[in-house]
C-alpha cells in the first residue's frame, strides 16, 4: 500500500519539488530495503560498500546535494550490525588472532584516544577527521569475516578492474574530448583549483575521483594487480586482455600530472622481481627498466612526459624543495609533541576548525608527515608498524601458500600495499575514496587468502585419507 501511494505521489512531487524531491521519495522507498539487506545479507553489504566507495566522488562531482560521506558511514554501521549478528550466530573471533588484527586495533584505539589529546585545538576537527582515519579501518575486520570464498575474491578483483577500465576510459575522454559542462564549471569557479590543476596550459585530469592524486594512485594500483594476475594461473586470452588493461592504465595515469605516482609502478616491479625470481619476471622487469630509462632520458615536447621525467629529478623541482623545507620546519614540533596536535589540526580541516593556530597554516603534503604532526611520533610509529606488519605477514603467507590462484591474489595485494606505503610519503595516499577502503580490503585479503589456502589443503588431505 505504501509503495502504491509513493508511486502515485511521484508525478506530484516532481512537479512541485523537481528532481530532488523525486530522489528523496525513491530513497525513502529503497533505503529501508537496502539497509535491511545489508544487515541480513552481509556479502551484499560488502559489495554495496565497495561499489559505493569507488563511485562516491563521481556522484558528488556531478553535483548531487546529498550527504554521501554520511551515507558511507551509515553503510559501515549497518555492516557492523550485521557483523555482530553473524558473530553471535557463528562466532569466529579466532580469525583475528594475528599480528595485523592486533596492530589495527591498537591504531583505532589510539585515534579514538585523540579525543582527549590536550594539544588539540578543536574537538570538531577530531569528529570530522576520525571517520576518514580510523572509522574506515574497522572495515578490515568486516572484510576478514565475510570474504570467505575464492569466488567472492574473484568477483571483487573483476569488479575492481572493470571499474578501473571505466575510470581510465573516462579520463581518456576528458583528455581528448574535454570536460563535461558540470566539470568545467567547477574548475572555472575555483581559482585555487585552477592554480593546482592548470599546468603549462594543460588541465590535470581526475577522471571519476576526487583529485588527480587519487586518480593516478588508483591507476597504478590497478596496473599492479594486472601484472600480478598476468603471472598467475590464467589463460593466454585473459593475460593478453590484462596486458592491454595495463597499458591503458599506465597511459591515462600520465594525464593526472601526479609526479608522485610515476615512481610507484617501477618500485612495485622491483619488489615483484625480488619476491618472484624467475626468467619471465626478470625479463619483464628488465623490459620495464629499459622502457623507464628511455622515457626518462628521451627529449620530448609532450607536457605529460616532461612532468613524468621531472619525477625522477626531484632536486630540480621547486615544489619538492618547498616540501622538504616545510618538513624540516615542522620537525621540532613533532619531536616535542609525542601525541601530536590532534586529529584534523593541519591542512584543510585545520584551516576550517582551528584557523588561528600554528598547525592550521602547515601543509602536510604527505600521509606520514600528517600522521606525525596530528598524532605525534607515537602515531607515526604505529602507522609504520601497521604497514610493516602487513607487509611481513603478506610475504610470509605468500611463500607458505600452495594454491596458485590464492597465491596470485596474495601477491597482488602485497604489491599494492607496498606501492601505497611508498606513495603515502609524497602524497596523502590513504585518506581518499576508494583507496582508503580498498587498502584495508587488500590487508584483509592477505590473511583471507592464507586461511582459504589452509582450508583447501585440509580438505584435499581429508579426501586423500578417505
Helices and strands as residue ranges (DSSP letters): H 2-40, H 42-62, H 68-89, G 93-96, H 99-113, G 114-116, H 123-133, G 135-138, H 139-146, H 150-177, H 181-188, H 191-197, E 198-199, E 202-203, H 212-230, H 236-253, G 254-256, H 259-275, H 279-297, H 303-310, G 314-316, H 318-336, H 347-353, G 359-361, H 367-400, H 404-426, H 435-465
